[in-house]
Amino acid sequence: MVLNAQKNQIRFPKGIASSVGIFGEVLADVFPDGSVLGGAPYNVARHLRAFGLNPLLISRTGNDSLQQELLGDMARLGMDASGIQSDPTYPTGQVQVHMLAGEHRFDILADQAYDHIHSGITHLVTMALKPDLVYFGTLVQRSTTSRLALDSFLNDAGGPKFLDINLRAPWFDKHIIRRSLLRADMLKLNDQELTVLAELLRLPGKTPQEQVITLIHRFKLESVVVTCGMYGAWSINKDLSQFSAAGHPVGSGVADSVGAGDGFAAVYLLGTLLNWPGDILLARANQFAAAICRIRGAAPKSADFYTPFLLEWDG
């Protein structure tokens, strides 16, 4: 890996691919005093762009002010917006955030623009990019229309498929989980989501590691990584090699944990493309996720946030 000092981005060595296709929802968290754009796919995409990759986000937004805000942000960040479809009927995805007894409650609204991603447009965009690695989740599969578009995306994309499962109640069921695992090569989930999968899929095993090995065999996965918050992360590959990394200290500067998992996923994708060893891959993903916890929201406001990581990981 070589650092491009002029832009503080990674210049990929010759022969190392850098295009990533990302399929899924764009959401605005709507607070009483304003809104913040997010959604796991968008968060991952903007991190990858800051690291010097060329992510193409395929989603659908309404013809509204949130769409204009998204396109403006993407232009400012130098992101390719050719995968963003515009819907004349349905609004840009929203999550209503309510305060109750000092705690936030999130209501993911139904029937949003990302539930109507067009499979034909998705096919054309994906064939033009031919991504080297692809990312998808489960929330966007709650509608038949977007499920068909996702199928088109995964069929057309030639690279390995990374499933960041991101279970969001009540928008998942056993069918969505099974069809996602059957299409994936790599799986990322947290320890709580592993518990949900173990129950829904009746995974045998007395330990989480035994349950993950069952997942690998049953769904022919190349690897599974399990994040455990402040306790770090661990992974198992199809050859049953195992890696782990202790939690990275955050200290007293925790702002919130919003987007930490998305930051972890972005660095994991980056390290996968750059062939980082398993232990280094987990440690760096943990390191970046911990840093996200020290800022408010899912992504930094300044590109300077990424510079120390780019400098440290150079070489």
C-alpha positions as CSV (number, residue, x, y, z in Angstrom):
1,M,0.0,0.0,0.0
2,V,1.4,3.4,-1.0
3,L,0.1,6.7,0.5
4,N,-0.8,9.4,-1.9
5,A,0.5,12.4,0.2
6,Q,-1.2,15.0,-2.0
7,K,-4.7,13.7,-1.3
8,N,-4.1,11.7,1.8
9,Q,-5.4,8.6,0.1
10,I,-4.2,5.1,-0.6
11,R,-2.7,4.6,-4.1
12,F,-3.2,0.9,-4.7
13,P,-0.2,-1.1,-6.0
14,K,-0.4,-2.3,-9.6
15,G,-2.6,-5.4,-9.8
16,I,-4.5,-4.6,-6.6
17,A,-8.2,-3.7,-7.4
18,S,-10.0,-0.9,-5.7
19,S,-13.6,-0.8,-7.0
20,V,-16.3,-1.8,-4.6
21,G,-20.0,-2.1,-5.4
22,I,-22.3,-1.2,-2.5
23,F,-26.0,-2.0,-2.6
24,G,-28.5,-0.8,0.0
25,E,-30.4,1.9,1.8
26,V,-29.6,5.6,2.2
27,L,-31.4,6.9,5.4
28,A,-31.8,10.2,7.1
29,D,-32.0,10.1,10.9
30,V,-34.7,12.7,11.5
31,F,-34.4,14.5,14.9
32,P,-36.8,17.1,16.1
33,D,-34.2,19.8,15.3
34,G,-32.9,18.5,12.0
35,S,-31.7,15.4,10.0
36,V,-28.4,13.6,9.4
37,L,-27.8,11.4,6.4
38,G,-26.6,7.8,7.0
39,G,-27.5,4.2,6.6
40,A,-24.9,1.5,6.8
41,P,-24.2,1.3,3.0
42,Y,-23.7,5.0,2.7
43,N,-21.5,5.2,5.8
44,V,-19.3,2.4,4.4
45,A,-19.1,4.0,1.0
46,R,-17.9,7.4,2.3
47,H,-15.3,5.8,4.5
48,L,-14.0,3.8,1.5
49,R,-13.8,6.9,-0.6
50,A,-11.8,8.7,2.0
51,F,-9.4,5.7,2.0
52,G,-8.9,6.1,-1.7
53,L,-11.2,3.4,-3.1
54,N,-13.8,3.9,-5.8
55,P,-17.1,2.8,-4.2
56,L,-20.2,2.8,-6.3
57,L,-23.3,3.1,-4.1
58,I,-26.5,1.7,-5.6
59,S,-29.6,3.0,-3.9
60,R,-32.8,5.0,-4.6
61,T,-33.9,8.3,-3.1
62,G,-37.0,10.5,-3.5
63,N,-37.1,13.6,-5.5
64,D,-36.8,15.8,-2.4
65,S,-34.5,18.0,-0.3
66,L,-32.8,14.9,1.3
67,Q,-31.8,13.7,-2.2
68,Q,-30.3,17.1,-2.9
69,E,-28.4,17.0,0.4
70,L,-27.1,13.5,-0.4
71,L,-26.0,14.4,-3.9
72,G,-24.3,17.5,-2.6
73,D,-22.4,15.5,0.1
74,M,-21.3,12.9,-2.5
75,A,-20.0,15.6,-4.8
76,R,-18.1,17.2,-2.0
77,L,-16.6,13.9,-1.0
78,G,-15.7,13.0,-4.6
79,M,-18.0,10.1,-4.7
80,D,-19.6,8.5,-7.8
81,A,-23.3,9.2,-7.7
82,S,-24.2,7.3,-10.9
83,G,-25.8,4.5,-8.9
84,I,-28.3,6.8,-7.1
85,Q,-31.7,6.4,-8.6
86,S,-34.5,9.0,-8.3
87,D,-38.0,8.0,-7.4
88,P,-40.9,10.3,-8.4
89,T,-43.3,8.8,-5.8
90,Y,-41.6,7.6,-2.7
91,P,-39.5,9.7,-0.3
92,T,-35.8,9.3,0.6
93,G,-35.5,6.8,3.4
94,Q,-36.1,8.2,6.9
95,V,-35.7,7.0,10.5
96,Q,-37.7,9.0,12.9
97,V,-35.7,9.5,16.1
98,H,-37.8,10.1,19.3
99,M,-36.6,11.0,22.8
100,L,-38.2,9.1,25.6
101,A,-37.1,9.2,29.2
102,G,-33.7,10.4,28.2
103,E,-33.2,7.6,25.6
104,H,-33.4,7.6,21.8
105,R,-36.1,5.4,20.1
106,F,-35.7,4.7,16.3
107,D,-38.6,4.1,14.0
108,I,-37.5,2.9,10.5
109,L,-40.3,4.1,8.2
110,A,-41.8,1.7,5.8
111,D,-42.2,2.0,2.0
112,Q,-39.4,4.4,1.3
113,A,-37.5,5.0,-2.0
114,Y,-34.9,2.4,-1.2
115,D,-37.6,-0.2,-1.2
116,H,-38.1,0.4,-4.9
117,I,-34.6,0.1,-6.4
118,H,-35.0,-0.6,-10.1
119,S,-33.4,-3.9,-11.2
120,G,-32.9,-2.9,-14.8
121,I,-31.0,0.3,-13.9
122,T,-29.0,-1.7,-11.3
123,H,-28.0,-4.2,-14.0
124,L,-26.7,-1.5,-16.3
125,V,-24.7,0.3,-13.6
126,T,-23.2,-2.9,-12.2
127,M,-22.2,-4.2,-15.6
128,A,-20.5,-0.9,-16.3
129,L,-18.5,-1.0,-13.1
130,K,-17.8,-4.8,-12.7
131,P,-16.8,-4.3,-9.0
132,D,-13.9,-6.3,-7.5
133,L,-15.7,-6.7,-4.2
134,V,-19.4,-6.1,-3.3
135,Y,-21.2,-5.2,-0.1
136,F,-24.9,-5.8,0.9
137,G,-27.1,-6.1,3.9
138,T,-30.6,-7.2,4.9
139,L,-32.7,-4.1,5.5
140,V,-33.0,-3.3,1.8
141,Q,-34.4,-6.8,1.2
142,R,-37.6,-6.1,3.1
143,S,-39.4,-5.4,-0.2
144,T,-39.7,-7.7,-3.2
145,T,-38.7,-4.9,-5.7
146,S,-35.4,-4.2,-4.1
147,R,-34.7,-7.9,-3.5
148,L,-35.0,-8.5,-7.2
149,A,-32.6,-5.5,-7.8
150,L,-30.2,-7.0,-5.3
151,D,-30.3,-10.4,-7.1
152,S,-29.4,-8.6,-10.3
153,F,-26.5,-6.8,-8.6
154,L,-25.1,-9.9,-7.0
155,N,-25.5,-11.9,-10.3
156,D,-23.7,-9.3,-12.3
157,A,-20.9,-8.5,-9.9
158,G,-17.9,-10.7,-10.4
159,G,-16.1,-10.2,-7.1
160,P,-16.5,-11.7,-3.7
161,K,-19.6,-10.8,-1.8
162,F,-19.5,-9.3,1.7
163,L,-22.6,-9.5,3.8
164,D,-22.8,-7.0,6.7
165,I,-26.0,-8.5,8.1
166,N,-27.2,-5.5,10.2
167,L,-30.4,-7.0,11.6
168,R,-33.0,-4.3,12.2
169,A,-36.2,-5.4,13.9
170,P,-38.8,-5.9,12.7
171,W,-37.4,-5.8,9.1
172,F,-35.9,-9.3,8.9
173,D,-37.0,-12.9,9.1
174,K,-35.6,-16.4,8.6
175,H,-36.1,-16.3,4.9
176,I,-34.2,-13.0,4.4
177,I,-31.3,-14.3,6.6
178,R,-31.1,-17.6,4.7
179,R,-31.2,-16.1,1.2
180,S,-28.5,-13.6,2.3
181,L,-26.2,-16.2,3.7
182,L,-26.6,-18.3,0.6
183,R,-25.4,-15.4,-1.6
184,A,-22.5,-14.3,0.6
185,D,-18.8,-15.3,0.6
186,M,-17.9,-13.3,3.7
187,L,-20.1,-12.5,6.7
188,K,-19.8,-9.8,9.3
189,L,-22.1,-9.7,12.3
190,N,-22.0,-8.8,16.0
191,D,-22.2,-11.1,18.9
192,Q,-25.9,-10.3,19.5
193,E,-26.7,-11.0,15.9
194,L,-24.9,-14.3,16.1
195,T,-27.3,-15.2,19.0
196,V,-30.3,-14.4,16.8
197,L,-29.0,-16.5,14.0
198,A,-28.2,-19.4,16.3
199,E,-31.8,-19.4,17.4
200,L,-33.5,-18.8,14.1
201,L,-31.3,-21.3,12.2
202,R,-31.0,-23.8,15.0
203,L,-27.2,-23.8,14.9
204,P,-25.7,-26.6,17.0
205,G,-22.7,-25.9,19.2
206,K,-22.1,-24.9,22.8
207,T,-19.8,-22.0,21.9
208,P,-20.1,-19.1,19.4
209,Q,-17.1,-20.4,17.6
210,E,-18.8,-23.8,17.1
211,Q,-21.9,-22.0,15.8
212,V,-19.8,-20.0,13.3
213,I,-18.1,-23.1,12.0
214,T,-21.6,-24.5,11.4
215,L,-22.5,-21.3,9.4
216,I,-19.3,-21.7,7.3
217,H,-20.0,-25.3,6.5
218,R,-23.8,-24.9,6.0
219,F,-23.6,-21.8,3.7
220,K,-20.2,-22.5,2.2
221,L,-18.7,-19.2,3.5
222,E,-15.1,-18.2,3.0
223,S,-14.9,-16.4,6.4
224,V,-17.0,-15.0,9.2
225,V,-16.0,-12.1,11.5
226,V,-17.8,-11.4,14.8
227,T,-17.5,-8.0,16.4
228,C,-18.0,-7.7,20.2
229,G,-17.9,-4.0,20.9
230,M,-15.4,-3.0,23.6
231,Y,-14.3,-6.6,23.8
232,G,-12.8,-6.7,20.3
233,A,-13.5,-9.1,17.4
234,W,-12.7,-12.5,16.2
235,S,-12.9,-14.4,12.9
236,I,-12.8,-17.9,11.5
237,N,-12.0,-18.8,7.9
238,K,-13.2,-21.8,5.9
239,D,-9.9,-23.7,6.6
240,L,-10.8,-23.1,10.3
241,S,-7.9,-20.8,10.9
242,Q,-8.9,-18.3,13.7
243,F,-7.9,-14.8,14.5
244,S,-8.8,-12.4,17.2
245,A,-8.1,-8.8,18.3
246,A,-8.7,-7.2,21.7
247,G,-10.9,-4.2,22.0
248,H,-9.2,-0.9,21.2
249,P,-9.3,1.5,24.2
250,V,-11.7,4.4,23.7
251,G,-11.1,6.0,27.1
252,S,-13.4,8.7,28.5
253,G,-13.9,10.4,25.1
254,V,-16.8,8.3,23.9
255,A,-19.4,10.4,22.1
256,D,-21.6,7.6,20.8
257,S,-21.3,4.3,19.1
258,V,-23.3,5.2,16.0
259,G,-21.7,3.9,12.9
260,A,-18.8,2.1,14.6
261,G,-19.8,-1.2,13.0
262,D,-19.9,0.6,9.6
263,G,-16.4,1.9,10.2
264,F,-15.2,-1.6,11.1
265,A,-16.8,-3.0,7.9
266,A,-15.1,-0.3,5.7
267,V,-11.6,-1.1,7.1
268,Y,-12.3,-4.8,6.8
269,L,-13.1,-4.4,3.1
270,L,-10.0,-2.2,2.6
271,G,-7.8,-4.8,4.3
272,T,-9.3,-7.6,2.4
273,L,-8.5,-5.9,-0.9
274,L,-5.0,-5.3,0.3
275,N,-4.5,-8.8,1.6
276,W,-3.7,-7.8,5.2
277,P,-3.0,-10.7,7.5
278,G,-6.0,-11.8,9.6
279,D,-4.7,-10.4,13.0
280,I,-3.7,-7.1,11.5
281,L,-7.0,-6.8,9.6
282,L,-9.0,-7.2,12.8
283,A,-6.8,-4.9,14.9
284,R,-7.0,-2.1,12.3
285,A,-10.7,-2.4,11.9
286,N,-11.1,-2.3,15.7
287,Q,-8.8,0.7,15.9
288,F,-10.9,2.7,13.4
289,A,-14.2,1.7,14.9
290,A,-13.0,2.9,18.3
291,A,-12.1,6.2,16.8
292,I,-15.6,6.6,15.3
293,C,-16.9,6.2,18.8
294,R,-15.0,9.3,19.8
295,I,-16.9,11.5,17.4
296,R,-20.6,12.5,17.2
297,G,-22.4,10.5,14.5
298,A,-21.3,7.9,12.0
299,A,-18.7,9.8,10.0
300,P,-16.3,12.7,10.5
301,K,-16.9,16.1,9.2
302,S,-13.3,16.5,8.0
303,A,-11.1,14.3,5.8
304,D,-8.3,15.1,8.3
305,F,-9.8,12.4,10.5
306,Y,-8.4,9.7,8.2
307,T,-4.9,11.0,7.9
308,P,-3.3,9.3,11.0
309,F,-4.7,5.9,9.9
310,L,-3.4,6.4,6.3
311,L,0.0,7.3,7.7
312,E,0.1,4.5,10.2
313,W,-1.0,1.8,7.7
314,D,1.3,2.9,4.9
315,G,3.7,0.2,3.9
